[in-house]
Amino acid sequence: MNYAETMTYWYLRLNGFFPLTRFVLHDYREDRRFSADCDLLGIRPPYVHEDIGGQTDDWDRALFQVVGLEEADTAAVIVEAKGGRDVGDAAAAFTAERLKYAVKRIGLFPPVRVDEIVKRLLGDASYRSDKILIVKVLAAHALDGNPILANGRCEVPLSHIDKFIRGRLRAYRDRKIASRVFFPSDLLQYLIWREEVDSPEG
């Protein structure tokens, strides 16, 4: 993963999602030689909990409020992460073909509902049915501020993601430092180390 994908992966993890990275969107048509991929797919079960950093007050309320994610929801995200100076061809990540493949892979709805869901997602940032929520997310360096709904998706600036991750590490500083080497991410280990070095006690 590149740095934008890695940051977004941990942002999702620290918000109770179980992410799947670089999911291949196979193309079986004979005239196509290459498949595409989805940067991240994530599923978040209702009532997810962890004693250290996984309680109600630990989640990113700015994100949850803007997408309408409630505690009892099962949520899924289809994510494009961009580390460049503009969002480029981000819209290409949310074509009907790609959304259909991703929604089917997520598996929260029966196949007969997929076309209905994709049709809605082509024009809206999210689809909700009862207590199930699917959201298109663009995480990008080129964005500023807090998460917003814009351009038919939820847009989350990498600067917001960085601030959230650092805040979580700071809130559980001693526990994270003690467990630093167990995190399977060089970037996260480095950020934890920075918290230790930069703290007044460091």
C-alpha positions in Angstrom: 0.0 0.0 0.0 1.1 3.6 -0.5 1.0 6.0 2.4 -2.5 7.3 1.7 -3.9 3.8 1.7 -2.0 2.9 4.8 -3.2 5.9 6.7 -6.8 5.3 5.6 -6.5 1.6 6.5 -5.5 2.5 10.1 -8.1 5.2 10.3 -10.8 2.6 9.5 -9.3 0.1 11.9 -9.3 2.7 14.7 -12.9 3.4 14.0 -14.0 -0.2 14.3 -13.9 -1.3 10.7 -12.3 -4.5 9.5 -10.7 -3.4 6.2 -9.6 -5.4 3.2 -6.9 -3.8 1.1 -6.3 -3.7 -2.6 -9.3 -5.9 -3.4 -9.1 -7.0 -7.1 -12.1 -6.3 -9.2 -11.8 -9.1 -11.7 -13.0 -8.5 -15.2 -14.0 -11.6 -17.0 -14.9 -9.9 -20.4 -12.9 -11.3 -23.3 -12.0 -7.9 -24.6 -10.4 -6.8 -21.3 -6.8 -7.8 -20.5 -6.5 -6.2 -17.1 -8.6 -6.0 -13.9 -9.0 -3.0 -11.6 -8.8 -2.9 -7.9 -10.5 -1.1 -5.0 -8.1 0.5 -2.5 -10.1 -0.5 0.5 -13.3 -2.3 1.4 -14.3 -2.2 5.1 -17.1 -3.7 7.2 -18.0 -2.5 10.7 -20.4 -4.6 12.8 -22.8 -3.1 15.2 -21.6 -2.7 18.8 -17.9 -3.2 17.9 -15.8 -2.8 21.1 -12.3 -2.9 22.3 -11.1 -2.2 25.8 -8.2 -0.1 24.7 -9.3 2.5 22.1 -12.5 0.9 20.9 -15.2 2.4 23.0 -17.9 4.9 22.2 -15.9 8.0 22.9 -13.0 6.8 20.7 -14.8 6.9 17.3 -14.4 9.8 14.9 -17.7 11.6 15.5 -17.1 14.0 12.6 -17.2 11.0 10.2 -20.1 9.2 11.9 -22.3 12.3 11.9 -21.7 13.2 8.3 -22.5 9.7 7.0 -25.3 9.1 9.5 -23.6 6.1 11.1 -25.3 5.0 14.3 -24.2 2.5 17.0 -26.6 -0.2 16.0 -25.7 0.0 12.2 -23.8 -2.5 10.2 -21.7 -0.4 7.9 -19.6 -0.9 4.8 -17.2 1.5 3.0 -15.9 1.4 -0.5 -12.8 3.6 -0.4 -10.5 5.3 -2.9 -7.3 6.8 -1.3 -5.4 9.5 -3.1 -2.0 10.8 -1.9 -1.4 13.3 -4.8 -2.0 17.0 -5.0 -5.4 16.6 -6.7 -8.1 14.0 -6.6 -7.4 13.0 -10.2 -9.7 10.4 -11.6 -11.3 9.5 -8.2 -14.7 9.3 -9.9 -13.4 6.3 -11.9 -13.3 4.3 -8.6 -17.1 4.6 -8.2 -18.4 3.5 -11.7 -21.5 1.3 -11.9 -19.3 -1.7 -12.8 -17.0 -1.3 -9.8 -19.7 -0.5 -7.3 -21.6 -3.6 -8.4 -18.6 -5.8 -7.9 -17.9 -4.3 -4.5 -21.5 -4.4 -3.2 -21.7 -8.1 -4.2 -18.4 -8.8 -2.5 -19.4 -7.1 0.7 -22.4 -9.4 0.9 -24.7 -7.4 3.2 -27.6 -7.6 0.7 -28.9 -10.5 -1.5 -28.0 -10.4 -5.1 -31.4 -9.3 -6.2 -30.9 -6.0 -4.4 -27.5 -5.2 -5.9 -28.8 -3.3 -9.0 -31.1 -1.1 -6.8 -28.2 -0.3 -4.4 -25.8 0.5 -7.2 -28.3 2.8 -8.9 -28.6 4.8 -5.7 -24.9 4.9 -5.1 -24.2 6.3 -8.5 -26.0 9.5 -7.4 -25.5 9.5 -3.6 -22.7 9.1 -1.2 -24.5 6.3 0.7 -27.2 3.7 0.7 -29.2 2.8 3.8 -31.7 0.1 4.3 -32.9 -0.5 7.9 -29.7 -0.8 9.9 -27.3 -1.4 7.1 -25.3 1.5 5.6 -23.0 1.4 2.6 -20.8 4.5 2.0 -18.5 5.6 -0.9 -15.4 7.3 0.6 -12.7 9.3 -1.0 -9.7 9.9 1.3 -7.3 12.4 -0.2 -4.3 14.7 0.5 -5.8 17.4 -1.7 -8.8 17.8 0.6 -9.0 20.1 3.6 -11.0 20.4 6.8 -13.4 17.8 8.2 -15.3 14.9 6.5 -18.1 16.2 4.2 -20.5 14.9 1.7 -19.6 16.3 -1.7 -19.5 15.1 -5.3 -21.7 12.1 -4.5 -19.3 10.7 -1.9 -18.0 11.2 1.6 -14.7 13.1 1.3 -12.2 12.7 4.1 -9.0 14.8 4.1 -5.8 12.9 4.9 -4.9 15.8 7.2 -8.1 14.9 9.2 -7.1 11.2 9.2 -3.6 12.1 10.4 -5.0 14.3 13.2 -7.4 11.5 14.3 -4.7 8.8 14.3 -2.3 11.0 16.3 -5.1 11.9 18.8 -5.9 8.3 19.3 -2.2 7.4 19.8 -1.9 10.3 22.3 -5.0 9.2 24.2 -3.6 5.7 24.7 0.1 6.7 24.6 1.5 4.4 27.2 -0.4 1.3 26.0 0.5 2.0 22.4 4.2 2.5 23.1 4.3 -0.7 25.0 2.8 -2.6 22.1 4.4 -0.6 19.2 6.3 -3.5 17.6 3.2 -5.7 17.4 1.4 -3.4 15.0 1.9 -4.8 11.4 2.7 -1.4 9.9 6.0 0.5 9.7 4.1 3.8 9.5 2.0 3.2 12.6 5.1 2.0 14.5 6.8 5.2 13.5 3.9 7.4 14.5 3.8 5.7 17.9 7.6 6.3 18.3 7.1 10.0 17.4 4.5 10.3 20.2 7.1 8.9 22.6 9.9 11.1 21.4 7.9 14.3 21.1 6.1 13.9 24.5 7.5 16.0 27.4 8.4 12.8 29.2 10.2 11.4 26.1 
